[in-house]
Amino acid sequence: MPIGSCGPTTSSRMDPYAPKLLDMGLAAMIGKGERNEEVNQAIIRNKAVYFCATGGAGALASACIKKAQVIAYDDLGCESVKMLEIVKFPVVVGVDCFGNDIFKIGRKAFAKVNY
């Protein structure tokens, strides 16, 4: 196996670092949860994308990873930045390069529901 369980981390923990990584060429991120506005603006500025994976399904998702390589912050262990070769990894687009944010869209749609 190229990697063990590969579940998403709580993305807000990486928000202080994400804009710089995106400005340096990072094209996509996988995590869970909402991103702050600075990260969303960096995604738009760099034509990047933020993918959301389902929390708790890391062992299942790891079967989709064919190759894993640490590319930065090796000292962070499981929190290091990795380049993954994946096939059919179960994610949805959380924030696209136009700024469409699934969390904002979802809240707005939910607020319109009449009970």
N, C-alpha and C positions, 0 to 999 in steps of 0.2 A: 504494500500500500504506500502511495506517495505521501500520505498525510493521515493523521488520525481523525477524530471527530472534527468537523469543520462547520460549526454553528456560528451564527453571526454574533458579534459583540454589540453592546449598547453603543450605538454610533456617536452619541453626544460626547462620550469620553474622548473621541478622536477629533472633535470639532476644533480645538485650538490648533491642530496640526494640518487639518484637511485643506484649507485654502492654499497654504504654501505648497503642499504636495501637488495639488491640482495645477497651480501656476508653474510647477516644475515639470509637468507633463503627465501626471496621473490622469487616466482617461475614464476610469470606472472604480467604484467602491461598492462593497457589499456589506450590509450591516442590518441592524433592526432599529426601528424607532426614527423619530423625527430629527431633522438636522436644523441648525440655527440659520438665521438669515445670511450671515457672512459666508457660510458654506454654500448655501443655495446660490448666492451671487457668484461665487467662484465656479460653481458648476456651470452656470449660464455663460460666464466670461470665457471659460475654457472649453465650451461645447462638450462637457463631460456628462456622466450619468451616475446616479446613485441607485443601486438595486437593494431591495429588501428581501431578506430570507426569513423563513419562519423559525422563530426561536424554539428550541427544544428538539429540532430535527437534524442536529449536526451529524449524528452517526449515519443516518440515511443519506444526507447530502454528500458526505465524504465519498460515497461510491461513485459520484459523478466526476471526481477529480482524478485526472490521469497523470498530472505532473505538478510538483510544487517546488518552488525555489525561493529562498529568502533573498530579497534584494535590498533591504534596508533595516536597520535597527535590530540586528541579530540578537543583541543583548536583551531584547524584550521577550524572547522566547515565543510563546504562542501569540503574543500581540505584535510580533514583528510584521513588517510589510512584506508580503509574498506575491510572487507572480504565479498564478495558477493556470494550468491548462484544464479546462472543464468541458464536459459534454452533458447537455440537458440538465444543467443545474437549476433547481427549482427556486426561482426568484421572480419578483415583479418589479417594475420600474417604480421607485419611490419618488425621485425627482429627475425630470428629463432636462435636456440641454436648453429648453425654452422656459424652464422655471415652473412647469406644471408639477405640483406637489401633491402626492396622493393623500397626505395627512390633512392638508388644508381643504382639498376637494372633498374628502370623506366627511370632515366635520361640517362643511357647508351643506352637503347633501343630507346628512343626518338631521341638521337643524330644521330642514324643510319638511321633515316627516311629521304628519299629524297623528297623534295617538288618541 
